[in-house]
Amino acid sequence: MEKGGSPLYYPYVMHHTRPPARIITVTGSGQIEKEPDFIKIQLEVVTENMMASAALQENAERMNRVIEALQQSGIPKSNIQTTSFTINPRYDYVDGQQIFRGYTVTNSISVKVPNGMDAGHIIDTAVQHGVNQISSLQYGIEHENLLYEQALQKALKQAVSKARALAETIQVQLDPKPIKITEDPAYQPGRPEPLLAVSKIASTPIEPGQIVVQASVRVQFQY
């Protein structure tokens, strides 16, 4: 009570407990298949000599022959790109002693072979004109991001269909607008794959098959 005997009054505030959100979580996946638009082949010319200048000169001559032959086979100059060039000394260890064995020069190029062109013939041509190492090949498609977006759309449609089926089964009203959409996981392009060693290549068969672009989503709905 206050001084003077008057009672104190405190307003009563009602607290409403919010019911927990009712959520359905579903996943969806989608994929698009397409024939590759091109193949990227990693070609290397490796030369060795006791003198760096001699190894370098031989390497340059062989690589020039390779590039000229590739262009004569129909590969545009813009589709041939140098990816690495190294000159390294070589050593052996005999009875704990370091023995100098000369120099190794490695020149690597990436060749983009368009779909419809015989990639096996391109490999054979490169080997015949001086390539002595083939490290990898990778299939690729143009405008890959557009195909991924199509796969995402298919994934989302599948997720929506799953959510509707679940809501119908448990007899609840589904809010058609998702409260959360997560890309899960992000798409990663295919990695280059190793090719056969040059010594094993006769008439090289290359079968590209299909590239599969996949997408996955996780979606939450309220009901």
N, C-alpha and C positions, 0 to 999 in steps of 0.2 A: 504494500500500500504506500502511496505517496504521503508526504508530510501533510497533516491536516485530515488524514483518515480517508481520502478518496481512493477507491480501488483502481488498479492498473488493468487496462484491457489490451490484449495482444491479438491481432487479427490471425485467424486460422487460415493457413495456406494449404490447399490440397495438392499433393504431389501425384502426378499420373506416371506410372511406370510404362515406358514404351515397350511394346512387345518386340521380341527379337525379329529381325528381318528373316523372312522365309525365302531361301535362295536355292535355285537349282543351278548346279555347275556341270557343264558338259564340254566335251572336246569334239573337234571336227578336223578332218584331214581331206586334202584334195591334191590331185596331181594332174599334170599335163604331160603327155608324151609327144615327142617331136623328133624327127630325123635330124641329125646334126647338120648345121650349115657349113661347118668347116672342121678341119683337123689341124692342130698345131703340133709340129714335130720338132724336137730339139736335136739338131745335128751338130757334130763336133769333128774338127780336124785336130789331131794330136801328132806333133812331130818332136823328135829328139835328136840332139847333136851335142858334141862336146863344146861347140861354140854357139853362144846364144844367137849371134847374127845369122849363122847358117840355119839353125832351127827355125828362126823367124822367117827367113827368106823362103824356105821350103814350105812352111805353113801358109804364107801369103799366096804363093803360087798355086798350091792345091785348093785353097779356099776360093780363089778367083775362078779357077776352073769349075768348081762346084756351083758357084753362084751363076756363072754364065750358062752352065748346062741346065740349071733350074729355070732360068728365064727362057731358054730355048724350048723347054718343055711346057711353057705356058704359065709359069708362076710370075705374077707381076712383081716388079722391083719393090713396091710398097709392102708386099707380103713377106719380105725377107728382112729380118732384123737381127743385128748382132746383140747377143745377150751377155756375153762375157769374153774376156781376153786376158790370159795370164801367161807369164814367163816365170818358171820356177827352177831353181837348181835341184839336181837329183844327187842323193847321197846313199851309200850303203855303209853298213857297219860290219867290219870284219875284225874279229878278236878285239872288240872294244874300240877299234880305230875307225874314224870317219873317212870314207873314201869317196871322193868326188866322181860322179858318173856322167856329168854333163847337164844339159838344160832340157826342160820340157816346155813346149809352147802349146797352149790349148786355145783354140778359137771356136766359140759356140755361137750358132745362129738359130733363130726360131723361124720356121717356115709355115706359113698359113696356107693350107691347101683347101680350096673351095670345094663344096659338095659337088659331085658330078665329075670331078677329076680323079684319076686313079692314083690314090695315095701310095699304093704299093710300088707303082712305077716310079713315082717321085723319089721314094726311098732308094730303089735300085739304082736310079740315075745318080743320086748323090754319092752312093757308095762307090760306083764305078769311076767317079771323077775325083775321089780323094777323101771322102768322109770315112773315118774309121771308128767312130763311136756314135751311137744313137741312144740318148739317155732317156727320152720319154716322148709320149704323145698324149694329147688331150683333145677330146671332142668338145666342140662349142656350138652355141647358137647365137644368132644375132638378136638383139632386143630381148635379152633374157628376162629383164625386169618386167616386161609386159606379160610374159608367160607366167611369171611368179604371181603377178596380181590376179591372173585368171585362176590359178591354183588356190589363192587365198579366198576368192569368191566362192569356189566350190567347197572349201573347208568350212566357211561360215554358213553356207546353206545346209551342209550336213549337220552342223552343230544346232542350228535352229530347228531342223527336223527332229533331232534327238530330244530337244527340250520339249517340243510340242507333244511328242509321244509319251514322255514321262509325265507331263502334266495331265494328259488325258487318262493315263493309267491310274494315277492317284486322285483323279477327279478334282482338280483345282483349276482356277482361272490364271493363266499365264500372262504376265505383262509382256506384250510383244517387243517392247523396246529393251535391249540388253542394258544392264547397268555396268558391265565391264567386258571388254574384249582384249585378250592378250595373244600376241603372236608368239607361238610356242612350238619349237624354237625358230629362230631366224634361219632362212635358207642358206646353205653353203654350197657353192659350185663344186663340181667334181674335181678331184685332184688329178694331176698328171699321173699316168701309169707308165712303168718301165717297159721298154720294148726289148725284143730279142737282141742279143749281141750280134754284131755285124757278121761274125764268122758263121752264124747259124742262119743267116738270111739267104735264101736262094731266090725264088720268085716270090716276093713278099705279098701274102694275102692280108688285106685290111678290111675287116667287117665292122662298120661303125655301129650297127644296131640302132637303138633308140635312146635318146636322152630323156630322163624323167625329172621334171621339175616338181618338187613337192612343197606343200605348205601345211601348217598345223596351227590351230587356234584353240584357245580356252575361253569359254563364254559363260557369263553369269546372268541369270534372269531372276526377277522377283515374281512371287505368286501370292 
